[in-house]
Amino acid sequence: MDRNALKSLSYGLYIVSSYKGDKLNGQIVNTAFQTTSRPPTIAVSINKDNLTHECIVASKVFSVSVLSEKTGMKTIGTFGFNCGRDIDKFKEFEYRIGITKAPIVLTTALAFIEAEVIHRVDLGTHSLFVGNAVAAEVVGQGTPLTYDYYHRTMGGKTPEKAATFSGSDAKTEGPHGPSSSYVCTVCGYVYNPATGDPRRNITPGVAFADLPQDWTCPVCGAGKENFEKQ
Ligand SMILES: Cc1cc2nc3c(=O)[nH]c(=O)nc-3n(C[C@H](O)[C@H](O)[C@H](O)COP(=O)(O)O)c2cc1C
């Protein structure tokens, strides 16, 4: 089987949010899609280790925020490379509580859908939650962020817990560098001196060793000590 065929599937990028008791949580997914029209239903595939999974199982509701191309790496890093058991993901983001009581991320969102779970399909590592859409709203204008744009234009990575993780992701996607490149052991981002980190005003040519001590991974926020020479 040529697993490269799976890589040609197209996706968007979303934040799926839910809650358990007082705890609000959310995570990045690319696996969100409409499953039927009448009634409108929507499905998401969530890793069983994730706090978001625990929240959806407990509350039986979830929201899906459709992200725009303007979404920054900080959003992806917070919601896609950190666990809500370690941080409060909502602290620095705009959100509201929906009619299902699920939180809804609004920062750089174009639209959202709220759903009540009607099926949970056990997929081994993940659960596929299918929900009845009970509310939906367009909240912004712009181009929806796609999985392809995230990888090709933003240089993003997909972590192991994602439903579509490919074992070679960190090696085959995103920027590559010479031997002086350093790889983030948390998310797989590669710092390439030839590219620098333009979003942080690090110009091409700056060696990893010369990055400021407080420089952090642009994808997941990990400190310099988490990087290894490639
Ligand atoms: C581009 C991208 C796509 C992802 N897609 C999924 C997905 O479809 N399903 C999933 O369970 N995790 C996916 N993840 C990983 C979760 O967002 C990540 O494991 C998150 O830290 C879980 O947070 P939590 O423990 O707070 O719920 C994806 C991450 C990224 C960056």
The ligand as an ORCA input file, in Angstrom:
! r2SCAN-3c Opt
* xyz 0 1
  C      -2.521     20.430     11.827
  C      -3.035     19.606     12.981
  C      -4.082     18.718     12.783
  C      -4.563     17.941     13.835
  N      -5.616     17.097     13.630
  C      -6.082     16.344     14.653
  C      -7.231     15.516     14.482
  O      -7.871     15.504     13.420
  N      -7.629     14.744     15.529
  C      -6.945     14.742     16.729
  O      -7.362     14.031     17.662
  N      -5.868     15.539     16.928
  C      -5.444     16.354     15.929
  N      -4.386     17.191     16.137
  C      -3.645     17.115     17.422
  C      -4.343     17.832     18.592
  O      -4.714     19.133     18.224
  C      -3.341     17.864     19.777
  O      -3.030     16.531     20.162
  C      -3.812     18.681     20.969
  O      -2.651     19.008     21.723
  C      -4.803     17.986     21.899
  O      -5.116     18.855     22.957
  P      -5.948     18.462     24.251
  O      -5.241     17.325     24.972
  O      -5.970     19.714     25.076
  O      -7.325     18.037     23.839
  C      -3.951     18.035     15.124
  C      -2.927     18.984     15.332
  C      -2.476     19.766     14.277
  C      -1.385     20.774     14.522
*
